[in-house]
Amino acid sequence: MTDSGKGIAAMVSACTIWGLTPLYYKLLTHVPPFEVLAHRTLWSLVFFAGVLTLQGRLRVLRQAVSHRRDLAILAFAALMISSNWLIFITSIQIERAIEASLGYYTFPLASVLMGAIFFRERLGKAQTVAVVLAGMAVVVLAAGYGAAPWIPLVVAITFALYGVAKKWLSIGPVVSVTAEVLLLSPFALAILWVAHRGDAGHFASDTSTTLLLMLSGPLTGLPLILFSYAARRLTLATVGVLQYINPSLQFLCATLIFRELFSLWHAMAFALIWTALAIYTTALWRQDRAARRVPPSV
């Protein structure tokens, strides 16, 4: 298999795991979201620390948290990704997974907007139209709910800001995520201490729940490693297209398996988002093809 083929296989695998995680979190609806988040944080730390130990790169982790600037960025990234995880877990438990999937559909367009705000990246015509359509989708949902659609907004914005933080860092994704969950681990331990002190903790309450909570570490770490492997072997356009597997599977889980209500307002908002993504992806694909036609400079 070629490097490109291996990259596609890894990317599809990563996005499939991410897309099917609603099924996993649905099995943990009897565990409060903060407790699930605490376990996801701690078992992710165990998983990533194990990976870095096998790679002999734990010293890189120490270096990453020793610089004040990087530590501040990592703390911000940790806040963003933990908020994203919490909202996603909560959306599954309160039967609003459709809105979470809409948030992940919107994320690429939110990233474009963050690029313009934080890095002064210029928006092309297609990108501008796509961002405007995404904004219209938010307005449509707000009109339908009579309130701001906070789940898709928070999911998209926190993940986009997480991407901004990653762009400010020079360390690799595995090291940075390990540092992030390391920073979050005291809070996770405090949450679990409070839960178990009051005999409300679910770890060790039964075998299936315990094993499911422990699985949250590999379930978080494995797709990220696959994604990193794929990103080094694929063009940005290919990565962008394949990423839509994730929210598409989440959407199918919500509508076909969880049987969540898909209202007219949802249909209008998704139509706008899918149109925006089609415009954005087509422009990205053309840009990538044009760049590959340019002969390398001597």
Secondary structure, DSSP 4 states (H G I P E B T S, - for coil): --HHHHHHHHHHHHHHHHHHHHHHHHTTTTS-HHHHHHHHHHHHHHHHHHHHHHHT-HHHHHHHTTSHHHHHHHHHHHHHHHHHHHHHHHHHHTT-HHHHHHHHHHHHHHHHHHHHHHS-PPP-HHHHHHHHHHHHHHHHHHHHHTS--HHHHHHHHHHHHHHHHHHH--S-HHHHHHHHHHHHHHHHHHHHHHHHHTT---TTTSHHHHHHHHHHHHHHHHHHHHHHHHHTTS-HHHHHHHTTHHHHHHHHIIIIIS-----HHHHHHHHHHHHHHHHHHHHHHHHHHHHHHSPPP-
